[in-house]
Amino acid sequence: MNCLRQRGITLVEALIASVVMGAGLLALLQAHLRFHAPAEQARQRAQALQLAQRDLESLRGTGEPAQEADATDGVFTLQRRVRDLAGGLQAVRLEVAWSDRGGQAHALALHALVAAPDPSFSGALALAEPAVTLRAPTRRGGDDGAP
């Protein structure tokens, strides 16, 4: 009889231990998600900034006046607004918006001035001397090309 009573207490102890372990694992999972969220937000913010910078650099590289545009790639939405200023300058505002996994909306804006390039400088890059002079590789002494 004493043996049965001991088994029942052991079963209750095991049940309590599994509940305590489950609660501990749940708390650990919540802590992991809480600490992981800022890193995920920072990664998304960096991707949004890179998207805006890439669009701005493409505007500067084309040599044509910037135009307003809206684009989306499924995750990020890019909105470009352009305002003409004096002297051939354009004020460009790029806004990138996205939603995180929790559905919370985020956005960042990038403001820049873009100038139309002077046509007289169009050939300047072709005439510029390269910063690095490339030479053909030379063979080492005594190396006749035999394997």
N, C-alpha and C positions, 0 to 999 in steps of 0.2 A: 504494500500500500504506500509506503514511504517513497518507493521508486516512482510510482505514478505521479505523486504530488511534485516531485522534483522535476519531472519532465514537463509538467504544465507550467511551472515557474520559468523554466528555460525557454519555452515557447513564447511566453509573455515578454521575457527579456529580449529575445531575438526580434520580436515584433516592435518593441520600443526602440531597439537599436536601429532597425531599418527605417523607422519614421524619422529618427534623429539624423541618420545619414542622408535621407531624402531631403530633409529641410536644409541641411548643410550644403548639399549639391545644388539645390535651387538658389540659395543665397550666393553661392560661388558663380553660378550662371548669370544671375542678375548683375553681380559686380563686373563680370567680364563684359557684358553688353553695355554697361554704363561707362566703362573705360574705353571700349572700342568705338563708341559713337563719335567722340571728338576727333579721333584719327580718321574715321570715314568722312566726316564733314570737312576736315582739312584737305583730304585727297580730292574730294569733289570741288572744293574751292580752287585748288591748284589747277585742276583740269579746266574749270570755267575761265580762270585767268589766262591760261595758255590758249584757249580757244579765242578769247578776245584779242590777245596779243598777235596771234597768227592772222586774224582778220585785219587788224590795224597794219601789220607789216605788208600784207597783200595790197592794201590801199596805197601805201607809200611806194610800193614797187611798181605799180602799173603805170604811174605817171598821168593817169586820167582823173578827172574830178570824182570825188566820192559821191555815192548816191545812197539814199536811204534804202534799207533792206530789212527783211525779217527772214529768219531761217531756223529750222529745228532739226535735230538729229535723233529725236526720240527721247533723249534724256535732257539735253540742254536746249534752250531757246535763245537765240541771238537776235537782238534788235539793234539796228544801227540808225541813228538820227544824225543828220548833217545840217549845219547852218553855215551859210556863206558869210565871210567877213571881208573887210577891206584888204587890199594888197594881194589878192589871190589866195588868201588863207581860208581854210574851212575848219570849223569847230566840229569835231566828231565825238559823239557819245555812243559808246558800245555798252549795252546792258545784256548780261547773260543771266538767265533765270533757270532754276531747276528745283525739283522736289526730292527730299531725301527719302529713305526707306520708310520712315514714319509718316510720310505725307506732308511734312512741314516744308513750306516754300522758302527758298533762299534766292538771293540775287546779288550780283556785284556789278558795278559800273566802272568803266574806264573812259576818261576824258582825254582828248588829245587834239593838237592842232596839226593839220596836214596842209602842206604847201604844194602847189603845182610846180613840178620841176621846170627849170629854165631850159627851153629847147636848145640854147646855145651850148649847153653842157652835155648834150646827148652823146657825143663821141669822146668825152673825156675819159671814160673808163677804157676805151679801146686804145687810147694813146698812152695811158699810164704804164710805167715800167713795173713789171711784176715785183713783188716784195721778195720773192725767193726765186733764185735762178736754178733751174733744173739742169743737171748734167747727166750724161750717159754713164752708167756704171763702168768702173775700170776693173780690169782683172788683176788679181794679186800676182806678184812675182813668183815664177816657178809653176804657176797653174796653167797647164796647156789645154785644159778642158777635158782631160781624161778622167773617167770616173774613179 
